[in-house]
Structure formats: structure tokens, C-alpha cells
Amino acid sequence: MENQEQYIKSGQQPKKKSAFRRIILPILIGVVILVIIIAKLGSNKAKMDANASITEKKMTVFPVTVAEPKMETVSQDFELNGNFIPDHQLSFVSETSGRVRTLLIENGDYVSEGKVIATLDNEQIRIDLALAKTTLEKAKSDLEKYERMVASGAVNKQQVEEMRMNMNTADAKVKTLQHSLKLTTIVSPISGVVSNVAIEKGSYLAPGTAIADIVDIKSLKMSVKLLDVQAIRVKAGQSVNIVPDLYPNTTIPGKVASVSPQADGSKKFNTEIRFNNPSKTPLKSGMSGKVKFVFGGTKEALTIPLKCLAGSIKDPKVFVVRDGKAKLTKIEIGAVDDNQIEIVSGLTPGMKVVKTGQLNIDNGSKVKIIK
């Protein structure tokens, strides 16, 4: 027994723990360190590759052609793009409650203002109205009787006023029920084309339930944004020409409805154009086109070729070559046609503006001007 205890005290268990500490633990630590090193090397390689790509792009010299801004005689007319939207559009809802008894419209139908488009069950309202009318007639009769009796002293004036109040209350109830009955016949508030019908026969309507949209496309409007140099020249009531993209050879007369007195966040002025939808070339809401503002006459203006534009018309930018590098420069533009852009600010005559090769360069890229 004593030997066994000594064996346990001096046996293999402590040796197993010692072996784990001496052999396995260092291996595990080494594996973890190796994984960390590999991950770090991979991350560093990705950064080095990205930096190398940027450096390579900066070191590469890209060939470009340039144009210089120059003063030219340009037309004072200008045009802007926009989408057509209905001049009148209404999403209308139920003003009363009831179950739909008849539905007389479908999507795409044309309805005139005042046309009945649906009716609601109104049987209970009719019953209540008939009863209210009977009550009103009795109240009128009672009032007339009391007015005759007051002269003989059979009733006093207070009783007459009570009868008058009863008659007024009955009359108000009749008018309320007549109005409720009228609301059960739903009519179109405007003329136009029906869309988004949201009810069906048998459905129950509560006040505020959406019924349908009515879109009047007999007249349309466009919303465009003017630069400040354009906004000071455009006035409400001014005639304009609209050219639909669908019918590029068609010109539709229109008028400026309004010019916002205040610029929006992009420092442009919201302007609304209205025009009649032509019957021979009918347009739909959502189609696009151009509006031409015609002033007549010409002016001297700084211009560059349209090809120089690196950004969009909404966010115009160009690359200017300075000391062998391309600098991305924000500009403000005026009139734009198929070939050139009027420069309001951002460029001066003599600058070298990249005309071709913009797709290959970034801000700061080295460039070489070629003929």
C-alpha cells in the first residue's frame, strides 16, 4: 500500500503535464504566431499592390489632346432636358363609410368631372332620412300651433322657443342625412384617365379609404432647373418650345408658368413649364423631352468643345493640364449645344483643357499633350 502511494506520488501524471508544457504548448504558440504573420503579410501585400497600382498610374504618362477656352459669338437661346408630368393629378379618397354597391370604372378609363364612378349601399341612410323628414314636418306643425296659441296665452314664449329649437334640430338632422346620402354616390372630382383603382364591388369603405387616381393629361408640365445666369433672363409667361424625345421633329408651344425666387441646394432655380398635350402626337406622363428658351440675338462668350466635359451636365468638371499633370477642375456652365459649352466660371482663355483621353486619367495623373 505504501509502495502504491509512492507510485502515485511519483508516478506518470506529473510527467504528462511536463511533456505538454515542454512540447505541445510551444507548437500551438508557434502555429498561432505563424497564422498572424501570414495574415499580416497578406494584408501588407494587398496594401503594397494597391499603392503600387496608384504609383504606377501616377508614374505613367498618358497621352491627351487639349483645347483652349476661347471667346466666340454664341446664340443666347438655350435648352434643358426634363420629364413630362400631368398638370392635374388627384388621388382621392372616400368621404364616408359604406359597402361598394356598384363600381363603374376600370384602370385606363377616361372620366369627365362629375361622372359617377361608384355607389355605396345607402338603404339605412334613406330610412333614417325619411324618418327625419317626418320628424321635421311634425316639428314645423307643432311650432305653427304654438305660435297661434301664444297669442291667446295658452302657451308662453319659452314654450314657443322650445318648439322652434326642436324644429331647427330636426331640420339640421335632415340636412346632415341628405349630405351623407349624397356622399354615397362617388363622382370624379376632375376629368382625366383613371389609374390605381383601389376598390372593388362589395368592399367596405371607411372615411379616408383610397379609391383611385385621376390623371388629367390634356395639359402637361415640365420641371427644369435654371442656372442663375439663365434664371435672370427667364420670366413667367414667356413662350418656349417643347420637343419630345419621342417625336424629335415635333415642336409644341408652351409657356413658363413660374420661376422659383430662391435657389435650391444645388444653387439652381426650379422652373415650371406648361403646355397642351397635342392630339396628333399624344404624350404620356413620364416621357421626356427638351424645352427651348428662345431669346434671339447673339453674345460673346467663353466656350470649350462639349467633348472636354469630364463630369455630367449637372456636375460639370474638366481636366486642366498644368505642369504636365491633369487637374480635375469644377466649372459652371451656361448654354450647351451639340458641339460646345458656354463657360460661366472656372476657366480662362489660354488654359489647356483635356479634350480626349479623360477616361484613362485621374486627378494628378501625368499627361503628355499630343497633336
C-alpha positions in Angstrom: 0.0 0.0 0.0 2.8 2.4 0.8 4.5 1.5 -2.4 1.3 2.2 -4.3 1.0 5.6 -2.7 4.6 6.4 -3.5 3.9 5.3 -7.1 1.0 7.6 -7.3 3.0 10.4 -5.8 6.0 9.9 -8.0 4.1 8.3 -11.0 3.5 9.4 -14.6 0.8 12.2 -14.2 3.3 15.0 -13.5 5.4 13.8 -16.4 2.4 14.1 -18.8 1.8 17.7 -17.7 5.5 18.4 -18.0 5.5 16.9 -21.6 2.5 19.1 -22.6 4.3 22.2 -21.4 7.6 21.3 -23.0 6.4 20.1 -26.4 2.7 20.7 -27.3 2.3 24.2 -25.9 5.3 25.7 -27.8 3.9 24.1 -31.0 0.5 25.7 -30.5 2.0 29.1 -29.8 4.2 28.7 -32.9 1.2 27.9 -35.1 -0.7 31.0 -33.8 2.3 33.2 -34.4 2.7 31.8 -37.9 -1.0 32.4 -38.8 -0.7 36.0 -37.5 2.5 36.5 -39.6 0.8 35.1 -42.8 -2.3 37.3 -42.3 -0.1 40.4 -41.8 2.0 39.6 -44.8 -1.2 39.1 -46.9 -2.6 42.5 -45.7 0.7 44.2 -46.4 0.9 42.7 -49.8 -2.6 43.9 -50.7 -1.7 47.4 -49.5 1.6 47.3 -51.4 -0.2 46.1 -54.6 -2.8 49.0 -54.2 0.0 51.5 -53.6 1.9 50.1 -56.5 -1.1 50.5 -58.7 -1.6 54.1 -57.7 2.1 54.8 -58.0 2.2 53.1 -61.4 -0.8 55.2 -62.6 0.9 58.3 -61.3 4.2 57.4 -62.9 2.6 56.6 -66.2 2.4 59.4 -68.7 -0.9 59.4 -70.6 -1.2 61.0 -74.0 -4.1 63.5 -74.3 -5.3 66.2 -76.7 -6.3 69.6 -75.4 -8.4 72.6 -76.4 -8.2 76.1 -75.2 -11.2 78.1 -74.0 -11.9 80.9 -76.5 -14.3 83.7 -76.9 -17.0 83.0 -79.6 -20.2 84.5 -80.8 -22.9 82.2 -79.5 -26.7 82.2 -79.6 -28.5 83.4 -76.4 -31.0 80.6 -76.8 -30.6 77.6 -74.6 -32.4 74.3 -74.0 -32.8 71.9 -71.0 -34.0 68.4 -70.6 -36.9 67.3 -68.5 -39.8 64.8 -67.9 -43.5 65.4 -68.6 -45.9 65.2 -65.7 -49.6 65.8 -65.5 -50.7 69.3 -65.0 -53.6 68.0 -62.8 -53.4 64.7 -60.9 -55.6 63.8 -58.0 -55.5 60.8 -55.6 -58.9 60.9 -54.0 -60.4 59.0 -51.0 -63.8 58.2 -49.7 -65.5 60.8 -47.6 -68.0 58.4 -45.9 -68.3 54.8 -44.9 -70.3 52.0 -46.6 -70.1 48.9 -48.8 -69.5 49.4 -52.5 -72.7 48.5 -54.4 -71.6 49.4 -57.9 -68.2 50.2 -59.4 -68.3 51.9 -62.8 -64.6 52.5 -63.6 -61.5 50.5 -64.6 -57.9 51.4 -65.0 -57.4 53.3 -68.2 -61.0 54.7 -68.5 -61.5 58.3 -69.3 -63.9 60.1 -67.0 -65.4 63.6 -67.0 -65.6 65.8 -64.0 -68.8 64.9 -62.1 -69.2 61.5 -63.6 -70.5 58.8 -61.2 -67.7 56.2 -60.7 -69.1 54.2 -57.8 -72.1 54.0 -55.4 -72.3 52.8 -51.8 -75.1 51.0 -50.0 -77.3 53.7 -48.6 -80.5 51.9 -47.6 -80.2 52.7 -43.9 -79.4 56.4 -44.7 -82.6 56.6 -46.8 -84.7 55.0 -43.9 -83.1 57.5 -41.4 -83.7 60.4 -43.8 -87.4 59.5 -44.3 -87.9 59.3 -40.5 -86.0 62.6 -40.1 -88.2 64.3 -42.6 -91.4 63.1 -40.8 -89.9 64.4 -37.5 -89.2 67.8 -39.2 -92.7 68.1 -40.6 -94.2 67.4 -37.1 -91.8 69.9 -35.6 -92.9 72.6 -38.1 -96.6 71.8 -37.4 -96.0 72.0 -33.6 -94.3 75.3 -34.0 -97.1 76.8 -36.1 -99.7 75.6 -33.5 -97.7 77.1 -30.6 -97.3 80.4 -32.4 -101.1 80.6 -32.8 -101.6 79.6 -29.1 -99.2 82.1 -27.7 -101.5 85.0 -28.8 -104.3 83.6 -26.6 -102.0 83.0 -23.7 -102.4 79.2 -23.8 -98.7 78.8 -24.0 -95.8 81.1 -23.2 -93.0 82.4 -25.4 -90.5 80.0 -23.8 -92.6 77.0 -25.0 -92.7 78.5 -28.5 -88.9 78.9 -28.5 -88.5 75.2 -27.4 -90.7 74.2 -30.4 -88.6 76.4 -32.6 -85.4 74.7 -31.3 -86.9 71.3 -31.9 -87.7 72.3 -35.5 -84.2 73.6 -36.1 -82.7 70.4 -34.7 -84.9 68.3 -36.9 -84.0 70.4 -39.9 -80.3 70.1 -39.2 -80.6 66.3 -39.0 -82.4 66.2 -42.3 -79.6 68.2 -44.0 -76.9 66.1 -42.4 -78.6 62.9 -43.7 -79.1 64.4 -47.1 -75.4 65.2 -47.3 -74.5 61.7 -46.1 -76.8 60.3 -48.9 -75.0 62.4 -51.5 -71.6 61.1 -50.4 -72.7 57.5 -51.2 -72.7 58.5 -54.8 -69.0 58.9 -55.6 -68.2 61.2 -58.6 -65.0 62.1 -60.3 -63.6 65.4 -59.0 -61.8 66.2 -62.2 -61.7 65.0 -65.8 -58.9 62.6 -66.7 -57.7 59.0 -67.1 -58.3 56.5 -64.2 -55.4 54.7 -62.7 -54.6 52.7 -59.5 -58.2 51.7 -58.7 -58.0 50.5 -55.1 -61.6 49.3 -54.5 -63.9 46.7 -55.9 -67.6 45.8 -55.7 -68.5 44.6 -52.2 -65.5 46.1 -50.4 -66.2 48.2 -47.4 -65.0 51.8 -47.4 -64.2 53.9 -44.3 -63.6 57.6 -44.4 -60.2 58.2 -45.9 -60.1 54.9 -47.9 -58.2 55.3 -51.2 -60.4 55.0 -54.2 -58.4 55.8 -57.4 -56.1 58.3 -59.1 -57.4 60.6 -61.8 -54.7 61.9 -64.2 -55.5 64.8 -66.5 -53.0 64.7 -69.4 -54.8 67.1 -71.6 -52.3 69.6 -70.4 -48.8 68.6 -69.2 -45.9 70.4 -67.5 -42.2 70.1 -67.2 -40.0 71.0 -64.3 -36.4 72.2 -65.1 -33.6 73.8 -63.1 -32.1 77.1 -64.3 -28.6 78.4 -63.6 -28.5 81.9 -62.1 -27.4 83.4 -65.4 -30.4 81.7 -67.0 -32.9 82.5 -64.3 -32.4 86.2 -64.5 -33.5 86.1 -68.2 -36.5 83.8 -67.9 -39.8 85.3 -66.9 -43.2 83.8 -66.1 -45.5 83.9 -69.1 -42.6 83.7 -71.5 -43.1 81.5 -74.6 -41.0 78.4 -75.0 -40.8 75.4 -77.4 -41.0 71.8 -76.3 -39.5 69.0 -78.4 -40.5 65.5 -77.2 -37.8 62.8 -77.4 -40.4 60.5 -78.9 -41.2 63.0 -81.7 -37.9 64.8 -82.4 -39.4 66.7 -85.4 -42.3 68.0 -83.5 -42.3 71.4 -81.7 -45.0 72.1 -79.1 -45.6 75.7 -77.9 -45.6 76.2 -74.2 -45.3 78.9 -71.5 -43.2 79.4 -68.4 -45.7 79.0 -65.5 -43.3 80.0 -62.7 -39.6 80.6 -61.8 -38.7 80.0 -58.2 -37.5 83.2 -56.5 -35.0 81.2 -54.4 -32.3 78.7 -55.5 -32.3 75.2 -54.2 -29.5 73.3 -52.6 -27.7 72.9 -55.9 -27.9 76.7 -56.4 -30.4 76.3 -59.3 -33.9 77.7 -59.7 -36.9 75.4 -60.2 -38.9 76.4 -63.2 -42.2 75.0 -64.3 -43.4 74.9 -68.0 -47.0 74.2 -69.1 -48.3 73.1 -72.5 -51.3 71.4 -74.1 -50.9 67.7 -75.0 -51.2 67.6 -78.8 -53.8 65.2 -80.1 -51.8 64.2 -83.2 -48.7 63.3 -81.2 -50.1 62.5 -77.8 -47.7 62.3 -74.9 -47.9 60.4 -71.6 -46.8 61.2 -68.1 -43.2 60.2 -67.6 -42.0 60.7 -71.1 -39.1 63.1 -71.7 -38.1 65.9 -73.9 -36.3 69.3 -74.3 -37.6 72.8 -73.6 -36.0 75.5 -75.8 -35.8 79.0 -74.4 -35.7 81.4 -77.4 -34.4 84.9 -76.9 -33.0 85.8 -80.3 -29.7 87.5 -80.9 -26.1 86.5 -80.0 -23.5 87.3 -77.5 -19.8 86.9 -76.9 -19.0 84.0 -74.5 -16.1 81.8 -73.4 -16.6 78.3 -74.8 -14.9 74.9 -74.9 -15.8 71.8 -77.0 -18.5 69.6 -75.5 -16.0 66.7 -75.7 -14.0 68.3 -72.9 -16.6 67.6 -70.3 -15.4 65.0 -67.8 -18.4 65.2 -65.4 -22.1 65.4 -66.2 -24.1 68.4 -67.3 -25.5 68.5 -63.7 -22.0 68.4 -62.2 -19.7 69.7 -64.9 -15.9 69.2 -64.5 -12.9 69.2 -66.8 -9.2 68.3 -66.6 -6.9 71.2 -66.9 -3.2 70.5 -67.8 -0.7 72.3 -65.6 3.0 71.4 -65.3 2.5 68.1 -67.1 -0.3 67.0 -64.7 -4.1 66.8 -65.2 -6.0 68.7 -62.5 -9.8 68.0 -62.2 -11.5 71.4 -62.2 -15.1 72.2 -61.4 -16.7 74.6 -63.8 -20.0 76.5 -64.1 -21.7 76.3 -67.5 -24.3 78.3 -69.4 -25.8 77.3 -72.8 -25.0 73.9 -74.1 -25.5 72.7 -77.7 -24.3 69.6 -79.6 -20.8 70.8 -80.0 -19.8 73.4 -77.4 -20.4 74.6 -73.9 -20.6 78.1 -72.6 -18.2 78.7 -69.6 -19.6 81.0 -66.9 -16.8 80.5 -64.5 -13.9 78.1 -63.7 -11.8 78.6 -66.8 -10.0 81.4 -68.6 -8.6 81.8 -72.1 -5.3 80.1 -72.8 -5.8 77.2 -70.3 -5.1 73.7 -71.7 -8.3 71.6 -71.2 -8.2 67.9 -71.9 -10.3 67.1 -75.0 -9.6 63.4 -75.4 -8.1 60.8 -73.1 -10.1 61.6 -70.0 -11.1 58.0 -69.5 -7.5 57.0 -68.7 -6.6 59.7 -66.2 -7.4 60.7 -62.7 -6.8 64.0 -60.8 -3.0 64.4 -60.6 -2.1 61.9 -63.5 0.9 62.8 -65.6 -0.1 63.6 -69.1 1.6 64.5 -72.4 -0.1 66.7 -74.9 -0.2 65.3 -78.4 -1.4 67.0 -81.6 
